Amino acid sequence: MRAATELRIPLKAVALSAVAFCLSAAAQTPQAPKAPCKNPVYLTFDTGHMGVAPLIAEVLQRQQVQVTFFAAHEKTQQGDGSLGEHWAPWWKARAAEGHAFASHTWDHAYWRADLNEGDVQRFRIQPSSGEQSGKSLVWTAKDYCQNLQQAARRLQDLTGQSPLPLFRAPGGKTSAKLVAAARQCGFAHVGWADAGFLGDELPSEPYTNAKLLSKALKNIREGDILVAHLGIWSRKDPWAPVVLEPLIVGLKARGLCFATLREHPEYRAWIRQHPLNLSVLTVSGK
């Protein structure tokens, strides 16, 4: 990945002045009904160690931006899981703010390979959370679907609303057969735009926050799906929330607005036609 550095106006000055302007305007202007989003981008967050989750929520609330959260039951800095009881109030509050939610698999389960053995489709899977973290497993399509459903069911319990019939595979790693298997049980896969990879998973030294912000502000276009995380263990200089507010402010200044995947033209019809039926899942996921 090559970090872009072509912005001609000093980035820090632009970001700080834009943030200051927005905060001042928000303090002086009464809240008005939200206008329809005509030039949308779709900001999404995958779960992580959750250490920055409260700060991210503050930025989203302050900027009146709604996003889509893809959730797995990942290990957190508190020792609980990201869908555990410690975080239950946080998820409930996000639902009240109008955000959308979707599965990221329960065990943050990475697809590694398709296995063509016999009549039943199987996959090589490596979870990075849960009791089988780090193990190389063989799952059937039914196993994978149950893992998707388990995360979705827990999200429903926490938020009080039905998750979207969408999912994001950890790392975005999939195959055509995995995507087809997930669609058979009601889940369409969501990736991200090339420009929408915000880089918070990358090492801090070569990919500084300033470079990542510059690249995003330069390259993101209307309709792009953006991806970041609620905390990355390996990044020394956390991307969030430092970059988040200048990014939002800068994209707004370009005439872009933010919408959830409920409004995405590629997924609207699927969401309407495939509401999740989670009553068939017997595992509570708690």
Long-range contacts (C-beta under 8 A, 24 or more apart in sequence): 1-197, 1-199, 1-202, 1-207, 3-199, 3-206, 3-207, 3-208, 3-211, 3-212, 3-214, 3-215, 4-211, 4-214, 4-215, 4-218, 4-219, 5-211, 5-214, 6-214, 6-218, 7-214, 7-217, 7-218, 11-210, 11-213, 11-214, 11-217, 12-210, 14-246, 14-250, 15-213, 15-246, 15-249, 15-250, 16-246, 18-246, 18-249, 18-250, 18-253, 19-245, 19-246, 19-249, 21-249, 22-63, 22-249, 22-252, 23-62, 26-62, 34-64, 37-257, 37-258, 37-259, 37-263, 38-257, 39-222, 39-255, 39-256, 39-257, 40-222, 40-223, 40-256, 40-257, 40-258, 40-259, 40-263, 41-196, 41-220, 41-221, 41-222, 41-223, 41-224, 41-225, 41-226, 41-251, 41-256, 41-257, 41-258, 41-259, 42-67, 42-68, 42-223, 42-224, 42-225, 42-226, 42-258, 42-259, 42-260, 42-261, 42-263, 42-264, 43-67, 43-68, 43-226, 43-228, 43-248, 43-258, 44-68, 44-69, 44-70, 44-168, 44-190, 44-192, 44-225, 44-226, 44-227, 44-228, 44-261, 45-69, 45-70, 45-227, 45-228, 45-229, 45-230, 46-70, 46-71, 46-72, 46-104, 46-168, 46-170, 46-227, 46-228, 46-229, 46-230, 47-71, 47-72, 47-74, 47-82, 47-83, 47-104, 47-108, 47-229, 47-230, 48-74, 48-82, 48-229, 48-230, 48-231, 48-232, 48-233, 49-74, 49-75, 49-76, 49-77, 49-230, 49-231, 49-232, 49-233, 50-74, 50-76, 50-77, 50-78, 50-82, 50-87, 50-230, 50-231, 51-76, 51-77, 51-231, 51-238, 52-230, 52-231, 52-238, 52-240, 52-241, 53-87, 53-90, 53-230, 53-231, 54-90, 55-240, 55-241, 56-230, 56-240, 56-241, 56-244, 57-90, 57-93, 57-94, 58-241, 59-241, 59-244, 59-245, 59-248, 60-97, 60-99, 61-97, 62-245, 63-245, 63-248, 63-249, 63-252, 65-248, 65-258, 66-97, 66-98, 66-99, 66-100, 66-258, 66-259, 66-260, 67-99, 67-100, 67-258, 67-260, 68-99, 68-100, 68-101, 68-102, 68-164, 68-166, 68-260, 68-261, 68-262, 69-94, 69-99, 69-100, 69-101, 69-102, 69-230, 70-101, 70-102, 70-103, 70-104, 70-167, 70-168, 70-190, 71-101, 71-102, 71-103, 71-104, 71-151, 71-154, 71-155, 72-103, 72-104, 72-105, 72-106, 72-107, 72-108, 72-109, 72-129, 72-151, 72-170, 73-106, 73-107, 73-108, 73-129, 73-130, 73-151, 73-154, 73-285, 74-108, 74-128, 74-129, 75-129, 76-231, 77-231, 81-129, 82-230, 83-151, 83-154, 83-155, 83-158, 83-285, 85-286, 87-158, 88-158, 91-155, 91-158, 91-159, 92-158, 92-159, 92-160, 94-159, 95-158, 95-159, 95-160, 95-161, 98-260, 99-260, 100-163, 100-164, 100-260, 100-261, 100-262, 101-155, 101-159, 101-161, 101-163, 101-164, 102-152, 102-155, 102-163, 102-164, 102-165, 102-166, 102-167, 102-168, 102-190, 102-261, 103-148, 103-149, 103-151, 103-152, 103-155, 103-163, 103-166, 103-167, 103-168, 103-187, 104-151, 104-167, 104-168, 104-170, 105-144, 105-147, 105-148, 105-151, 105-167, 105-169, 105-170, 106-130, 106-147, 106-148, 106-150, 106-151, 106-154, 106-285, 107-132, 107-133, 107-147, 108-170, 109-139, 109-144, 109-147, 109-170, 110-169, 110-170, 110-171, 110-173, 111-169, 111-173, 111-174, 111-175, 111-178, 112-136, 112-173, 113-175, 114-175, 114-177, 114-178, 121-177, 121-181, 123-175, 123-177, 123-178, 123-181, 128-170, 141-181, 141-184, 141-185, 142-185, 144-178, 144-181, 144-182, 145-181, 145-182, 145-184, 145-185, 145-187, 146-281, 146-283, 148-182, 148-185, 148-187, 149-185, 149-276, 149-278, 149-280, 149-281, 150-281, 150-283, 150-285, 151-285, 152-276, 152-278, 153-278, 153-281, 153-283, 153-284, 153-285, 154-284, 154-285, 154-286, 156-278, 157-284, 157-285, 157-286, 162-275, 162-276, 162-278, 163-276, 164-261, 164-262, 164-267, 164-271, 164-276, 165-270, 165-271, 165-274, 165-275, 165-276, 166-190, 166-261, 166-267, 166-270, 166-271, 168-227, 172-227, 186-274, 186-276, 186-277, 188-267, 188-270, 188-274, 190-225, 190-261, 190-267, 191-225, 192-224, 192-225, 192-226, 192-227, 193-220, 193-221, 193-223, 193-224, 193-225, 193-226, 195-219, 195-220, 195-221, 195-224, 196-220, 196-224, 196-225, 196-226, 196-227, 197-227, 198-226, 198-227, 198-228, 198-239, 198-243, 198-247, 199-239, 200-228, 200-229, 200-232, 200-235, 200-238, 200-239, 200-240, 200-243, 201-229, 201-232, 201-234, 201-235, 202-235, 203-234, 203-235, 203-236, 204-235, 204-236, 204-237, 205-236, 208-237, 209-237, 209-239, 209-242, 209-243, 212-239, 212-243, 213-243, 213-246, 213-247, 213-250, 216-243, 216-247, 217-247, 217-250, 217-251, 217-254, 220-251, 220-256, 222-256, 225-261, 225-264
